[in-house]
Amino acid sequence: MLSFTNSVAKRSSGTLVAHIFRIALRWLRASRSLALAGCAAIPMAVAAQSAADYYSAANGTKGEGLKTALYAIICDHTVRSYADLWTDFRTTDCREDGCVWDMYSNITNYQFGTDQAGNFSKEGQKYNREHSFPKSWWGGSTNIPCYTDLFHLYPTDGYVNGLRANYPFGEVATVSKQSAGGFSKLGTCTLEGYPGSDPVFEPADEYKGDFARTYFYMATAYEESFAQWQSTEGGIMLDGNAYPGFRPWAIEMLLRWAEADPVSEKETARNEAVYGLQHNRNPFIDYPGLEQYVWGSLKEAAFNAHDYQQPSALRPLLSPSSESSPTVIYDLAGRRILRGQHGIGIMEGKKVIW
C-alpha cells in the first residue's frame, strides 16, 4: 500500500494529489501498524534478533555514554568506492516499481543506469549521488569513509540536489526556490536560535524523519571527527564537540522531525540493504525513538538492546512540581500531548526521572 501510494504521488505534479499523499503517508507511518506479508516476516524477525546481539555491548549505557558505546559498534564498516554507489543504489533505493526512490522530488521516475548523472537543466532529467550530510562540512576530503557512507548518500534529482547545495536542513519561512509542487523548499529559516541569515533546505514531511535519523547516525558513527567539522561550513548545525555534536536549535528540530515521522518500512528495508554492503547498521532505525535516549527526554534511562522500551511505551506521571516544571504526558495511544524539560516515568517497573 505504501509503495502504491508513493508511486501515484511521484507520478503526479498536482498540488492536491501531493498534499493528499503527504497526509495519508504520515498517518500510515504514525500508526506503525503496517505488517510484513507472508514469508517476509520470518527474515525480519531473524534480523531483529541479530540486531539485538549486534548492539548488546551498549547495554546499560545512557545519554552521552550510550552514544559513545554505539560509536564503538558502528564506526567500522566496509568502505564502498564512489563508483560502487551507482550499483549500490539499485539495492538500497529501489521502489517496488523498479524506479529510483528519490526523496527530493515527487515527480521523478528514474531508471537505474539510464538516467544517472549527465547534463540537466531542470527537475526530472537526471539523478545523481547526494551527500545529505554535505561533504564540504568535513572539508571535502574524498579519502575518508564518510565520503561514500551509504547511510547518508541517496540518489536524488540532480536539479533539486543543486538547489540544496550544502545548505543545512531546516524549516522555511519565505521560499526562494522549490521543487515541483513545493515538495522540497529552499528559503529563510523560521527556527529560533538559527545562526545567521543563510538559507535552509526543508525536505518533504514524509522524509524529515529519514534525514533526522541520518544525521543522528552521522553524529554517532563519526563521533571522533565531529568536533573538528564545526570549523567548516557545517558550523551552522554542528557545535564543535563530540557530544551533543549539534547546536541546540538543530537538536530540537531533528528530535521533532524524528518523532513526527517515525521509522518506516522503507528505512528498515534500506538499513538491511546497507548492512549487507557496508556491514554496519543505523541504530536509530533499528530502535525507533533511540535518539531520545541519547539527546532527548530519556537521557537518564539505560539502553537494553534485547528489551528495548520505545519512548511511547513509558508512562510519564505528573510530578508534584509540575506547575513550575511541566513534564511529558502521553495519551493512551502513546502520543505526546505536552512536552517540557523534566518528567517522571515508569520503565520496566522502575521510576525513571529526566
N, C-alpha and C positions, 0 to 999 in steps of 0.2 A: 504493500500500500504506500509506504514511504517512497519507494522508487518510482511508482507510477505518478504520484503527486509531484515529485521532484521533476520528472521528465516533462509533465504537462506544463509546469510553471516555467521551465527553462526554454520551452518552445514558444512561449508567448511573451510578447513585449508589452502587452496591455497592462496598464497600471492596476486595474481592478483584479485581474487574474493573479498578478503578483501579490497583491495585498491579501487576497483570499488564501493563497498558498502559504504566506507567512503566518497568518493566524492559525490555519489548520495544522501546519507543521509544528508550531510552538506548542499547540495543545497536545498533539500526539506525543511530542517529546516529554512534555511535563507530566503526562500520565504515566510514563515509564511502564506501560502495560503491554507493549508490543512483544509478542512471543516469537521465538525462532521456530520455524516449522520443521516437522519430520526429523530426519537424521541429523540435521544441523545442530539440534540441541545437545547431542552427545559430545561432539568435539568441543563445543563451547564450555560444557561442564568440566571436561578434562582440562581445558585451557585455564579455567578459573582456579582449579586446584593447583595447577602448575604455577600460576601467578602467585598464589599464596606462599608456596615454597620459595619462589624466586625472591620475595620481599621479606622472608622470615627474619633476616638479620636486622631489620629495622624495628622488630617487635619491642615494645616497652619504651620507645623513644617518643619525644613530643616536641612541638614547636621547632625552634632552630636546630635542635639535635636530631629531630626526625628528618629535616631537610638534608642535613649532612649525612645521615645514615642512608638515605635514598640515593644521594650523590655517589656514595661508595658502591652502590649496587648497579647503577645505570650508566656511570660515566664512561666505562669502556665499551666500545662497540666496534663491529666490523665496518670500517670506513669504505664507503662507496666512492667511485670516481664520478666526476661531474657528468661524464658521458653516460655512465650507468643509469642516471636518473631518468632518462627518456624511456628506458625499458622498465625500470622500477615502477614508474607511474602506471604502467599497464596493469600492475598487480595492486598497487596501493590506492589508486584513484580512478577506478573504472566503474561507471554506472552500470546498472543491470542491462541497459540497452546497448552497452559496449562503447559508449561515448565517454570522453574525458569529463570527470567530475570537477567542474570549475566553481570555486567558491567566491569569485569576484564578480562574475557576470551570470545573469539568469537567462540569457538569450543564446548561449553557445551550445553547439552540438558537435564538438571537435572529434575528428577521427585520429586515433593514435598514429603517430608517424607522419601521416599525410599532411596534417595541419600544424605540425610542430615547427617552431622557430620561423625564420624567414621574415620578409618585409610586411609591414602592416601600416595602415593609415587611419583605421577606425576599429571600433569594437566588433568582434565577431570574425576576424580574419585569420589570426594565428594565436596559438598558445605558447607559453614559454615557462621557464623554471623560476618560480617566485621564492625568494628568501623572505618569508613572512616576518622573520627577525632580521632586518636588513644587514647585509654583510659589512656595510660601512660602520656599523655600530661596534664591530670588533676591530676596525681598522682596515678591513677589506682583504685580509690575507686569504689566499686560496690553499694554503698548506696546513690548515688546521681542521680537525674533524667536523666542526660545526658548518664548514663551507658546504658539505654535502649531506648533512644530517637530515634524513627524510622526515623526522618529526617536526621540522619547521619549513620544509620545502614542499611546495604544492604546484601543480600545473594550473596556471591561470591565464586568462585572456591577456595578450601582450599589451594591448592598448590601455586597459584598466590597470594593469601592473605598472605601466608607465605613469599613470595618474598618481598611484600610490607612492611611487618613488621610494624614498627612505623616510617618509614622514611617519610619526608614531601613530598607533591606533588611538582612537578617541571617540568622542561624541560631538557631532557637528551642529553648530548653531546656524550659521549662514553658509549655504552651499555655494562653492565656487565652481566645482566640476563634479560630475557624477556619471555612473554607468547607466545603461538603458533602464528606464523606469525608476531611477533613483535607488537601485539595488545596493550599490556601494557609493559612498559620498566622500568628497574632499572639501574641507572648509574650516572655518574658525571653530575653536573648541569652546564647549559650554561648561566644562568641568571646573569646579573651584579648586584652586591650587595648581592648575596647569601653568607651567612657566613660559613666559614669552608670548609671542604672537604667531609662531609658526603654525601652519595648517595641520590638521589631523585627518586621518583616514578612518572612516567608520564603515565596517563591513555590515552586511545584512544581519538582521536579528537572529536568523536561524543558524548563523555560523559564528556568532560572537563567543559562545562557549567554547567552540572548537579552537579559536585563536587564543582565548584566555588560557586554556589547558596547554596549548603550545608554548605560551610564554612561561607558565609555571614549570614546564619541563625544561626549558632553556635555562632558567634561573637555577634549577637543581642539577641538571647534567653538567653544567659548566660553572659550578659554584666557585671553583678556584680562579676563574678568569673574570668573573662578573665585576669585581671591584675595579679592575683595570679598564673595563669597557666604558665606564662612566665618563672618562675623559674624551671620548669620541662623540660623534653625533648622537649616540644613544643616551647621552646625559639627560635628555628631556624626560625619559622614562626611568632611567637607571639611577641608583642612589649612591654609587661608589663604595659598596660593601658587599660581602658575601650574603649577609642577611640583614634586613629583609631583601636587599637587592634592588627593589623597585622603590620609586618615590611614593609617598603616601597617596597622592591622587591616583596613581596608576594601580596600586594595590586595591584600593577601594573599587575602582572601575572593573578590574579584572575579576575580583571576587563576585561582584554583582553580575557580571556577564556570565560567569560560570554557573551561578545559581539560577539565573533566568533561563538559560539554555543548557539543560542537563546533558550528560553524556548520551550520545545517540548510537544507534546500531551502526551507522556509518563509521563513527570513530572507533568503536570496538573492533569492527572488521579491519579497519586500517591499522590499528595497533597490532593486531595479529600479523598482518601482512608485512609491516615494517620489522617486527620481531623476527620474521622468517628471513629477512635480508640483512639486518644490522645486528640481530641477536641481543638487543636491549629493548626495554619497554617504557611506555609513558605511564607512571604510576597514577597520574591524575585522571587517566581514562580507566585504568583498572579498578580504581577505588573512587567512585563518584563522591565529590564533596571533600576529598582529601586536603584540598587547599585550605579548608577551614582549620584543619589540624596544624597546618604549617604557618599560615598568615592570619587566620581569621579568629572566630569566636571560640574555637576548641583547642587553642594552643597548649592548654594545661591537661588535655586528655591524651593518654598514651595510645599509640597506634598498635593494632594487633592484626596482622595480615590474615590470620586464619579465622578470626572472629571480629571482622570489621563492622563498626557501627556507623552507618551513614548519619550525617548531621540531622536529617529529618527524623531519625529513629530516637533521638534524645528527646526527653520530655521536660523542657525547661519549666521551672516553677518561679513564681514571683517571690523575690526576696523581701525582707522587711524594709529595706532601704530603697524599694523600687520607685518611690515617688521622686527621690533625688537622683537615682541612678537606674534608668529604665533598663529592663532585662530583655531577653529574647523570648518571644511567645510564639508557639505554633498552634494551629488549629488541629482538629482530629485527622485531617488529611496530610499533615506534615508540612503545611505551607506556612512560611514565616509571615506573621502579620505585624510584628513590631521588632525593630532592631535597635539595640543600644550598645553600651560599652561593657556591661557586666551582666552576669547571669548565673543561675544555679540550675543544673540539670541532673538527671539520673542516667547513669551509664553502667550497664552490667550490674545493676543493683546497688551501685555506689554513687554517692553525691560527687558531682564534678562542678567546680567553680571556675569561671573565667571572666 
